[in-house]
């Protein structure tokens, strides 16, 4: 065979040779405790970026490995503080952590109406999976002044005293505050039931509530036919603090999906006192400096950036709206305010 022919064939094969390479940003767990992991080797992580935990012994085996995801919350010079979304019992020192390059997002779809889901968008009602083509970020900048429109359409609670004295508009934020067992949740549930036939999507976010209470609420909504336009997002009392922390933001992400479509949304946060407790627990484990009653200094910013996402959009941006009804236990605020400050808050502050 002619050597020139062989050389020519080799050149063609070399020119057509392509290598498929991929790179991964990988770190390792150096400390683990109470649903919060400290990770080294991932200095280029973004804030709120998702990471994947892979057990060290599982990475050496062939086949699929169980994945547990987390979110980067503390970005330090030589390590990253990550909150684990899910079961953290199996995570231990030395496990591999992979960066995903994606900011924490949840799947959103019309099929979530009438379902009970967790803060990650996974159904927990045993009615099958939910197919979702879109993902919305859990953390998002609130709509600006240019995109908003003045509130001009009411949200009827169905309670004459409230509708007469404290009218609530679509796109507004109105705080429900009171002592324990005074009917705060009952007002919110009655408001959801009263939206039947009002062209309003409803989202009920249960933060740190007992599963038995959530089951009773679900039964009442089904009995009244309200689940036809309602989604329940559950972060139960037995769940980790990380899921309780992201649950109201997940509810906002789902609400923004409908709002961007030009629909009206009512979202209930029950309750933000437990949300602050979950954030306090995470912050203390991350060794953030504590303030009064061990709450971190940004605990109020935590809720302001959540509630500011409720808005009434103008026609150029779809004309949708999201109305928020946050619930707070009155007694939980007494440790942080004097009586005069509390009375001032109850009378004058409009969220």
N, C-alpha and C positions, 0 to 999 in steps of 0.2 A: 504494500500500500504506500502511496506517495506521502512522504513526510510533510510536504506543504499542505496537503489536504487535511492531515491530522492536526497540524498546528492551527489551520483555519477553523476547524470544528471546535477545538479547545477555546479559541478566542471568542467564538459565538456563545459557547456555554458560560464562559466567565462574564461576558457582557450581560447575559440574560439572568445571571444569578442574583437573587435578591434575598436578603436576610430579614426576617421579621423579628424585631426586638421590641421589648417593652420594659419600661422602668417603673418601679414602685417606690414610694416613700414609706419606709418601714421603721418603726421604733419598737420599744419594749416597755412593759409595765415594771416600774420600780417600786410602786407602793399601791396597795388596794385597801379600801375600807369604806363600808356603808354606802356603796353605790358610786363612789368617787375614786377614780384612778389617777395616779401621777405617772406620766409617760415621758420617757427621754428619747431623743433621736428624731423628733419631729418638730424641729425649730421653724419650719416654713409653713406650719398650719395657719389657716385663717380662723378668725373668730367665728364661732358657731358652725365650723366645718365638721362633717360627720367622719368618724373613724370606725374601723372594723377590728374587733378583737378576735384573734385566732389562737386557741390554746397551743402551747408549744408542742405537746405530744401529738396533737391532731395535725399539725403542719407537716410532720414527717410521714404521715400515712397517705395512702392514695385514696382518691374519691372525694366527694363533697364533705366539707367540714361545717359544723354548726356555727353560724355567725351571730355575734352580738354586737350591736352598734352603740356608739357613744357620740357625745358632742363636746367639742373643745370649748371650755368656758373660761379658763384661766390661761393666759399666754405669758409665761415667765421666760427669763433669759435662758435657762438651761433645761427647763421641763415644762410640761403642759398639764393643766388640770382638766380632766375629762369626766363628765357625768355619764353614767352608763344607762342606756335606755333598754331596760329589760332585766333579765335574770343575771345578776352579777356574782352569784355564789361560786360559779366555776372559774372565774377569772382570778389568776394569782400572779405573783411576782415572776417575771421572766417571760410571760406570754407575749406573743407578737401583736403589734398594733399597726394597721395599715391605714394610710391616708386615702380618702376617696376623692378629694378635690371638689366635693359637692357640699354646699351649704344645706343645713337641715331643712328638709321640705317634706310635705305630706301629700299623698294622692288626694285629688278632689274630683267629684263626679256627681251628677244628678242622682245616681243610684244610691247615694248615701242618705237620701231622704227616707225616713221611716226605719232607719237602722240604728243600732247601738254600736259604736266604735270606740277604740282606745285612742289616746293622743297621737299615735303613729298612723292613724287611718285604717287600722286592721279591725275588721268586724269581730265582735265578741258576743253576738246574739245567737250564734249557731245557725244562721240562715244562709250560709254560703259566702263565697268570696265576692268582692266588689271589684268590677273592672273599671279602672280609671286610666285615662290617657294623659291627664294633666297633673302637674305637681306645682304647688304653691309654697313659697318659703314661709317658714314659721315666723321668722322675724322680718318685718317689713316697715319701711318708712311710711308714716301716716300721710294721707292725701293732703296736698298743699291748699293754700287759700284759693288759688286760681281754679282748682278743680272742684271746689265746694259750691254749694248753693244754700241759701238761707232755708231754715226748717219751715215748711209751710203745710205739712200734712200730719195729722195726729195719729198716735198709736193708742187705741182704746184698750184700757185694761179690763173693762167690764165691771169695775168697781166704781160706783157713782161718786163716792166721796173723793177718790183719787183723781178721777177724770175731771171733776168739777174744780178741785182746789189746786192740783198739780198736773196740769196738762203736759203730756209727753209727746214730742214730735218725732217723726221718722228721721233718723240721723242724729238723735240726741243721746246723751249719756245721763242717766238718772240713778242716783245711789239709793239702794234700799238698806237702811241701817237700823239695827234694833238689838235688843237683848236676845238671849237664847229662848227658843220655844215661844216666839211672839208672832209667828206667821209670816216671816220674810219669804220663805220658799213658797208658801201657799199663794202669796200675791203674785210671784213670778209664774207659777204654774197656771193660776187663773188667767193671767195675761196671755199665756201661750194658748190656752183653750179658747179664749175669746177671739183669737185671730183666724178662726175657721171661716172660710169664705172671704177673707180680707186680702187675699193675694199676698200673703206674707210667709216667707220661710222662717222657721224657728230653729234655734240651736240652743240646747241646754247643756252646759258644761258643769259636770259634777266633780269638784276638786276635793279629794280626801274624804268623800262621803262613804257611809256604810253601804255595802252592796244591798242589804235588805231595804234601805231607804230608796235606793235607786230603782229597785224592783217594784216598790209600791208606786213610785212616780210613773214608771213605764206602764204599769197596769192601769193607772188612772188615765193617762194620755191615750192608751189604746181604747179604753172604755168610752171616752168622749170623742173618739175619732180624730184626735189631734196628731197622732203619729203619721198621718198622711202627708203632713208638711213639716215634720219635726225630725231633727237628728239629735241623738244623745251622745255626748262624748264623756267617757268615764275614765277617771283616774281614781280608783277606789282607795279606801283607807289601807288596804293590804298591799298596794302598789308602792314602788320606790318613790322617793322624793323627786327624782328627776322627771318622772312622768307627771307628777302633780305640778311641777314647775312649768313644763311646756304645754300643759293641757289648755289653758286659756288662749295661748298664742295659736295653738292648733285650731281652736274654735274660730278665732279671728281669720285665719287663713281660709277655712272653709266658707265663712261668711263673705269674705272678699271675693271668692270665686262667684258666688251668686250676685253680689253687688256689681261686679264688673260686667255681668250679663244684663244689667238694668233692672234687677229684681230688688225687692225690699226684704230685709233680713232683721230679725229680732234675736239677740243673743243674750243669754243669762249666764252669769258667772256665779256659781254657788259653791263655795264662797271665797272671796279674796283674802280673808283672814288666814285660812288654811294654806292658801297659796304663799302668803308671806312667811308662814311657819316653815313650809318646805324650802323656800329660798334661804331662810335663815339657817336651816340645817346644812344645806349644801355649802353656803358661804363659810360657816364655821369649820367644816371639814376641809375646805380649800384654804383655810387659815387666812381668810380675809379679815381685816380689822373690824371688830364688833363695835357697835354703837350702844345706844341705850336699849336695855332689855335684850342685848346681843343681836339686835337687828342690824344688818349692814347699812352703810350710809346711803346707798342708792335704792332703798326699799320703796321709796315714794316714786322715784323715776321708773321703777319696775312696773308700777300700775299706770302711771301717766302715759308711758309709751304704748301701753296696751289699749287704754280707753280712747286715746287720740285717733286710733285707727277707725273708730266709728264716725261716719260722716254721711251727709246727703250730697251726692255728686250732681253736677249740673248736666244739662242735656248733651253737651259736647263730649262728656265722658260716660254716657250711658244712662244717667239719671237714676241710678240705683241708690240704695241707702242701707246703712247698717245701724241699728239702734241697740245700745248696750244697757243692760240692767245689772250692774254689779251688786253683789250682796256682801255686807261686812257685819260681823258681830260687834255690837256696841261695847261689850265688856272687854274685848281684845284691844280696843283703842284706849281704855282707861289707863293702861300701864304706860302710855306714851304721851298723853295729853293731860293737862289740868281740866277741871270742870268747865272753866270759862272757855278754854279752847274748844272743847267738845261741843258746847252749846253754839259757839260761833260757827263751827263746822256744820252742824245740823241745820242752822237757819240760813246761812249765806252761801255756802259753797255749792255751786252747781257743777257737777262733773261734765 
